[in-house]
Amino acid sequence: MSRRVLLGLMLVLVAGCGVQVTEEPELLPSSVVPGWTPSAPPTGDPARPSPVYFARNDRLVAVERGLSGNAPVANAVAAVVSGPTDRETQAGLRTALPADLSPEVTTSDDTTVISLRPGALDVPAGEQVVAVAQLVWTATAPPGAAPRVELRVGEKTLPVPVDGGRLENRPVTRADYRSVAPR
């Protein structure tokens, strides 16, 4: 059969199939394809860059992460808890946070509360300031984040170490961790 005859035959078949050409796409009813349900359009905001803070030696280092969703502070905290990537580790970055931290994050206008299970921040004494600083600097980094961070176990505020080794039983800010601040 020649190409012209084949092309002509195809045009006749397509023209006769009853599909109308439209300007805009149409959503077909699910009855057209039995067992299929249309999915909802994607929700949430596109990923926005925000710094999370890891350590190199005894200083914090900011690393950009693309954070998506409607909870940028909780996503930033989850990103820092998950630790540096292999490439970042090869570049000398590390975390002082335990891998099994599992924090729950709630925010208000002036304070982010990071709730932990008992013993979650049992890290060596020399790492405690860096570990808490990682959480504080990361939780206060996303645009619009609260400037203060309170660590809790249950309903009790967790005393946290600040610069100079003092324990503070209050919400803390970046200013409490100037000794480990990024340069």
N, C-alpha and C positions, 0 to 999 in steps of 0.2 A: 504494500500500500504506500502511496507517495506521501510525502510530508504534508503537502497541501490538503490532501483528502483527510488525513489524520487530524490536522489542525482544524479543518472545517467541521469535522465530526465532533471534536472536543468542544468547539464553540456552541454547537447546537445542543449538546448535552448540558453544558453549563448554563446556557440561556434558559433551558427548559427546566432547571432544577428548582425554580421558585425562590431563590435567594435574592433578596432585593439589596441594592447598593444604597447605603445610608451615609450621611455626612459624619455622624458621630457613632462610636461603638455602642452597642446595646447589650444589656445584661440579659442573658437568656434565662427563662424560668427553670427552676431545678427539675420540673417535670420533663423537660426536653432531654435531659441526661439523667435517667433514673439512678438514685443512690448518690448523686453528687449534690453537695451543698456549697454555695459560693462562700468563699472565705471573706472575712472582714478585711478592710484595708489596713495596712500597717499603722500602728499607733505609737505614740511617744515621740520625743524629739530626736532629731538626728544626733549622732555623737558629737560632743563638743569637747575640745581639748581642755584639760584641767591638770594642774600639777599634782602628783603624789610624791611623797618624800621618802627616800631611802637613805642609807648612811654609807659614807666612804670614810674610813677611819672613824673619827668621832664627830663628824659634821654631817648635817643633812644635805642632800642633793635632790633638786627637783627633777622629776622625769614626767614628761607629758603623757597623759593617757586620754584616749577618746572615751568620754563617759556619755552614755545615753540614758534616756528614761526620765521619769519625773522626780527622781530622788538623787540629785547629783552628789549630795554629801554622803549618803549611804553608799552610793556606787564608788565614790572616791575612797572611802574607808575600806570597802571590799577589795578594791584594787591594791591598796597598800598592804593589806593583810595577805593577799595572794603572793606577795613577794616580787622581787625583780625577775625579769626574764633571764634566760640563759645568757643572752648577749650582754645584758646589763651586769650580770654577775661576773662575766669575763672582763668587763670594764672596771671591776672593783667595787661595784655596789652590793650592798647587803641589807638585810633587815634585822632589827633587834626584836621584832615581834614574833611570838610563837605562831607556828603554822596553823594550830588548831584554836585560834582566838575566838572565832564565831561571834563577833559583836552584833548587837542590835542597836540601830541608830535612830534617834528621834530628834527633831529639830523644832526650835521655836525662834522667835525674832532675835533673841540675844544669846541663846545657849544651845549648843548641840549636846545631847546626852548620848553617851556610848555606854550601853549596858553590857556587862561581861559576866561570865559565870565565875564562881569562887575559884581563886587560884589561877585565873587565866593569864595574869601578868606576872607569874612567877618566873622571872628572868634573872640572870646574874646581876648582882648589885651594880656593877660597872656599866650595865646595859639599860638600866631602868630609865634614866633620864632620856636616853636616845629613843627608847621604845615609846615612851609617852609623848615625846616631842614629835615622832613620826605621826602619831594619831592626831595630835593637836594641829600641827602645820597642815596636814592633809585635809582634815575636817573643816578647816577655816579657809581653804583655798578656792573652792568653787565660787563663781560669782553669786553674790547675795547670801553667802553662808554667814552664820552667826559668828561673832568674834570670840566667843568663849566656849570651852569644852569642859564638860563634867563627865568623869568616869564613875560609873555606879556598879555595884553588885547588889542586885535586888533593888530595894528602895534607898539603900545607904550610899552616900557619896564615898568613893574610894579615895583615901589619902594617896596623893601622888607626889613623887619626887620632882623638885624643880631645881633650877640652877643653885649651886652651892650645897646640894644634898638635902635641903630642908624638905620635910613632908608637909604638903598643904592639903587641907580638907575643904576645898572650895573649887569652883570652876576655874580653869586656868586659860591663859592666852599665849600667843606666840612670844610675848615679852618675857614670859617665865622661862623661856628656853633660848635666850640669846647666845649662850655659850656653845650651842650646837647649831645655830642658825646657818643657813646656806650663805656662802660668800659671794 
